[in-house]
Amino acid sequence: MREAVLPGSLGAAITPLAAVNTVRERAGLDPLASVTIDDVMDEKFAEFGMEWGIRYRDMVRLQRYDELSYEGREFTEDKIFLPYPQARVDALPQLAGK
């Protein structure tokens, strides 16, 4: 919700700042005076840090591939989709080459 209302969608029942501050208040944190998409992504990462895949999908959707690169491994757009696991390819030969 916080991210969805940030670009200025109309008819939202809550502002991005209010949405972020509602979550921060629940966590016992001080409110922010303003928010950007980076603030929203940081807050979301802090809230869902242990939920596998959420950060990955956010960074791919926002095309922030550099944030997915680590220890000399460079993540690029052509690596968004992972290959089928070899066990699945072996069990389903029609997947070979896909």
N, C-alpha and C positions, 0 to 999 in steps of 0.2 A: 504494500500500500504506500509506504513512504516513498519508494522509488517511483511508483506509478504517477503520483500527483506532482512530483518535482518538475517535470517538463512543462507544467502549466495546463494540465487537463482541466476541463470545465466541469462544474457540477460536483466536485469532490466535497465530501462532508467535513474534511479536515485538511489543513494545510500540511505541506511536507515538514515544516518546522514543528508544528504541533504533534505530528505523528512521531517524529524522532524524539522529541522531548517527553512524550508519554512513555515511551520505552525507557528512556534514560531515568525518568522519575521512578518507574517501577524497579529499576536496578539500583536506586539510591544515588544516582549521579546528578551533578549540576546540569541545568538546562543549557542549551546552546543558544546564542543570539541569532544565528542564521545557519543555513545549511546549503551545501552544494552537493552535486552527485557524488563527489569524492567522500564527503562527510557521511552521506547515506550508505555508501558501500562499506566504509570503515565501521559504521555502527552495525550494519548487517553482518559483517564478518565477525565482529565481537560477539554478537548475539547467537550466530549459528556456526561458530568456528569449528565445532566438532561434528557438524552435519556434513558428511561427505558429499561432494558434488555441487553443493550450492554455490560456493565461491567459484568453482571451475566454470559452471554455466554462466554466472554473472560476468566473469572476465571474458569468456568467449563471446557472449552477447554484446558486450561493450567494446569488443576487439582490443582488449588490453592483454595481448599475448605476452608482453614482456613480464607481466606480473606472474605468469605461469612458468617462466624460465627460472632455473635454479642450478647451482653447482656446475656451471658451464654447459648445461643442456638448454638449448634454445627452442622454445615453443613457438611455432608459426601456425598460420591459418590452415595450412595443408595437413596439420596434425590434429584437427578438431575431432575427427571421427577415428576411433581406435579400430584396429583390425579385429576380425573375429578371432576368438581364442582357438588355438590349434585343435583342441579336443572337439570343439563344435564343427570345425571344418572336416575333421576325420569322420565324425558321426554323420555329417550331412555333406557329401561330396559336391552337391549343387552350389555350395558356398565358395568353392575353390575359385580363386581369381577375383573375388569381390572385395 
